Amino acid sequence: MKINLVEDLEYVKYAIRDLVPIAEDLERRGMRIIYLNIGDPLKYDFQTPKHIIEAAYKAMLENKNYYGPSHGLRELREAIARHEKSMNNVDLDPDDIIITLGVSEAISFVTRILLKPGDEILIPSPAYPLYLSIPIIYNGRAVEYRMIEEEGWRPDIDDIRRKISDRTRYIVVINPNNPTGAVYSSNDVKEIVDLAGEYNIPIVSDEIYNKIIFDDVDYSSPASLSNDVPVFVMNGFSKAYLMTGWRVGYVYLANVEEDVRERVREYLLKLARLRLCINTPAQYAALAALEGPQDHIIEMNNKFRSRMELIYKRLMDIGVFESTKPKAAFYIFPRITDEKLSDDKDFAYKLLTEAGVFLVHGSGFGVYGRSHVRIVTLPPEHMINEAMDRIEEYISRLIAGS
Ligand SMILES: Cc1ncc(COP(=O)(O)O)c(C=O)c1O
């Protein structure tokens, strides 16, 4: 029997995992692959802190294994409201917070309630690839605004203004940024907030890396820089609390009148109800994460930073990459300066199949990512050195042979 499939999912892509089947096939055939593609500290030598695991275990033993409320456990929402007050200075009713299956589900929910077919969202370019594909699922499209590489990957405010149209439904800010590791200055964030206010467009603020910042840099959430520009704040436990596989995140809408807040809450809740709830023991673990000791964050960031410094140095020594030094998160996004290697997709493919190093082609992050690659800076030193040796050797072979 023939099954009629929709055709419009053709363009739904997620560059970070595009080459996974090829890598798995190479491994089956005996090649040892060094994975530098997925931003998951738990794939290397980082572990979820013990008190977080114990909280989940305790919840399970106490039979808190039931379906919870669709918008999340009240205790967790209360803790998030307190936390967001201290981080972003926003006054939240815990009922305004919806617990989601990671930030990923929050992005999907917010897009579903704002986009009609043909609508647009404005996203930074390069951007975390989910933002390129999510609008397609809802029959809209992503319009990319330029990040200026020469100025440390700061947002091009004039480009945002040029690209706002009467179909723009939200403007995305990913700060700190994946894939560039940049932190936007408060001044730039304020300019985006003012622009959004001028055109009556809400902001979607992805703050998943806001605890992974290396220097004493100037960082502000758009939610804290205005009282009257609506901001959907999204955050989660995957990165800062080393809980990638637990799948807990949240979203709330700041800076709107009570009636708007209520309608948005009702709509988000409609979507949340369809998937019943988020894993209940994982929510107790997230509660322990927020309320328990935070010491692992400093230690973890020190490690992230020294590994990033090592990759940065090794990459610069190779001679065919240029990059700003990341200030946050755990990625580096160098530009390939040698013309012969600058087809980033081809470069990533060949590096995987010929040298066994798996990194992600920059064009998978948007048009301004062309001729770049994204490298995860998480592995331990010996693995970084081996990966960099392999890249160096592959490139010198290639250049010598041409
Ligand atoms: C910018 C950004 N947003 C969202 C996500 C997804 O996070 P979660 O695990 O909370 O779904 C990621 C994951 O890498 C990310 O880098």
The ligand as an ORCA input file, in Angstrom:
! r2SCAN-3c Opt
* xyz 0 1
  C      21.272     27.467     22.153
  C      20.625     26.176     22.532
  N      19.312     26.167     22.809
  C      18.679     25.023     23.124
  C      19.347     23.819     23.183
  C      18.577     22.586     23.547
  O      18.609     22.415     24.917
  P      17.739     21.369     25.748
  O      18.645     20.245     26.118
  O      17.310     22.148     26.965
  O      16.593     20.945     24.906
  C      20.718     23.771     22.907
  C      21.441     22.497     22.921
  O      22.578     22.378     22.538
  C      21.367     24.991     22.575
  O      22.673     25.018     22.300
*
